[in-house]
Amino acid sequence: MHPPSLTDEPRESPHHGFQGDRGAPPPPRSGPAALTIALSREAGARGGTIARRVGRKLGWQVYDQELLEYMAQEALARQGVLDAPPTTPADWGEARLQQLIHQKALSEHPTIVNLARVVLALGAQGQVVLIGRGAGCVLPRETTLTVRVIAPLRERIAYMSQWLRLSLEEAAERVRLRDERRREFVANNFHCDPNEVHNYDLVLNSSLLGEEVCAELIVQAARARAAQLALAPS
């Protein structure tokens, strides 16, 4: 009788390490089941234009800085978002909000709290593109694709000059003020540094890549992350 070959397979699979029926559906998620894109940008880097291209390519609604601020300040507009049919447990957004406040990661100013509620309600629905207003600091990284759009200062000034019909000196001051105000807003209210590259999944140079390539890279990354999210355990 010869000894068993190393290639011989056991007649019966071992029972240790049994992981159950892998074909069974996963339990319901406790947070957003769909991806959100949170896009931050330097002034004059054309981040808003790129975000709208992404929205068109994916068929997702785009919420820019002005719209998010309006919804945070206007009770009726805000309530319309909060009253939308929930795709996640109804208390998820409030639990996340209280967690951020407890961790001192969010200002308790009523306007900022309302803004965070709007961002969380939109993130709970998923499949939206949010531009600015600290969205990437509020939403969980697991279900959010965070993007930063940058460009060299000289080119941002030139773009701002052409877009707003300003002199180069005026455009330079406008770029400086917008960058500083955005940095202060995020730092003071969400205790994040918008210039810290490790806060983002993607950092794209719109000057080198152009609007279309930037948008396409974000779309491809979003589709890949969405596929991961669909397969990830709850």
N, C-alpha and C positions, 0 to 999 in steps of 0.2 A: 504494500500500500504506500503510494507516494505522498509526500507532504503537500498540502494545498499550495497552489501557485499564488504569488502575490497579486495576480490579476483575477483570481477567482472572486466572484461577488457573493456575498452572503445571500442565502435563500430568503431571508426575512430581514427587513430593515430594522436597525436597532431602535428601541423605544426611548432611550435617553435623549433629552434635548428636543422632544416633540413640541412643535410650536402650534399645534391646532390646525384648523382648517383655514388655509391661506386664501381660499376662495370666498370666504365670508366677507360681507361688506364691512368697512371700517365704521367705528362708532361716530356719531355726529361730532363736528368740530365745535370747540368752545369759542372760536374767534372767526374772523372773516374767512370765507371759503374761496374768495376770488381775489385776484391781485389788484393792487392800486399802484400807479406810478406817481411818485412825488418828485417834481423837478425843481431844482434850485438853479439860479443863473446869476452871472455877473451882469451888471448894467451894460447894455449895448452888445451883448454876446448873442442876441437873437434867440434866446431861450423860449420866449413866448411863441414865436413863429414855429420853432421846431416842435414844441409841445402840441400845437394845433395840427401840424402835419402828422404827428404820432396818433392823435385822436382820430383823424380821418382814416388813417391806414387800419387802425384797430376797430373803428366804429364805436369808440368810447367817447363819453361826454368829457369836455375839458372845462375845468373851473380855474379861472385866472385869479390873480391877487385881488382885483377890484370886486369880482363876484363873491369871493370868499368873505371879504370884508363886509360887503353889503348884507350877505346872509347872516353874518355874525351880529350885525347891528340892527337888522329889521326883524322883529319878532315873527311876523307872518311868513316871511321867506324862510326863516330858520325853522319854523314849525313844520313847514311843508316837507323839509328834508327829514326832520326827526320823526314825522308821522308816516314816512314811506314804509311799505310792507317790509318787515325785517327779514334778512337772509341769514342772520346770525341770532343767537339768543338775545332777547330784548335788553337784558341787563349788561351785555358785554361792554358797550360803549361807556356806560356810567362807571362800571368797575375799572375800566382802563383809565378813565378820567381821574378817578379817586386815587388810583395807584400813582399816576404822574404827580398829582398834588402832594401826596404823602411823601414821595421821593424828592420833593422840591425840584422837580423837573418841569414845572409849569407855574407861571404866575397865577395868583388867585384873583387878579383883576377881573371884574365881571365880563368885560369885553373879550379878554383873552380866553376865559373859560367858555364863553359862548362860541368863540372861534374854534376852540378845540372840540366842542360838542359837534359842530358842523362837520369838521374834518373827520372825526370818528364815525359819524353817521354815514358819510360818503364812503369812507374806507370799509365800513361794515357791508355796504352794498357791493363794493369792488367794481372793477372794470371802469375806472375813471382815471383821468389825469389831473393832478392838482399842481398848480404853479405857485411856488413860494408860500409865504405865511407860515413857515415852520412845519409844514405837513409831514416832512420826513422825520421830524423830532417827535411828533405826536403818535404816529402810526407804528405798529410793531414791525420790526425789520423782516420777520418771517414771511409776511404777506405783502410787503411793499418793495417795489423796485425804486431805489433812491438814485437820482441822477443829478449831476452838476454840469452845467454848460459854461465853459470859459472861453476867453479869447484874449489875445494881447491887448494891452491898454491902448496903444496907438490906434489899432483897428477899431476898437470899441468907440473911441472918441470920434473917429472918422464916420462911423456908422450913425452915431447919435447926431452928429452935425448934419449929415444928409437927411436923416429921418425927420428931425425937428427943425431943420433949416436954421441952424445956429452957427455962429462962428466957431472955430476950433477951440478958442479960449472958453467960450460959453459952454460948449459941449463937454470940454474937459471938466469943468466945474460941475456940470450936471451929472456926469458919470461918477465923479468923486462923491457927491452928495448921496446919490442913489445907493452906491455900494456901502457907504457908511451907515445910512439909515437902515438898510436891510440887515447889515451885520448887527447893529445895535438892537434892532427889533427881535431877532432870533436869540441873540445872546441874553438880553434882558428878560425876555418872556419865556424862553424855552431852555435857557442855559446850555445852548449848543453853539459851537463855532462853525458858521457856514463855510469857512475857508479850510476846514480840516478835511483833507481828502479821504481819511478813513471813515468818514460818516456816509460815504456814497458807494454804491455798487458800480457805477459808471461815472467817469469824469471825461468829458468830450470837449475837444478844442474845435469850436465851430469855424474858426478861421482856416484851419488846416483841412478839415473834413467837409465843410459845407453843410447847408441845412438838410439836404436830402439824405446824405450819408449818415449824419447824426441821427435823423429820424429813423432811418432803417435799422441802425444799430440798436436803438432803444426798442424798436418793435421786436427784433429778433431776441433780444435779452428778455423782454417781457413774455414772449411766447415760451421761451425756455424755462423761465421761472414759474410761469403758470403751469407748465407740464410737471415740474417738480412738486409744486403745491398740490396738484391733483393726486400725485402718487405718495406724498409724504403721509406718515401716520398722524393721527389727530393729536 
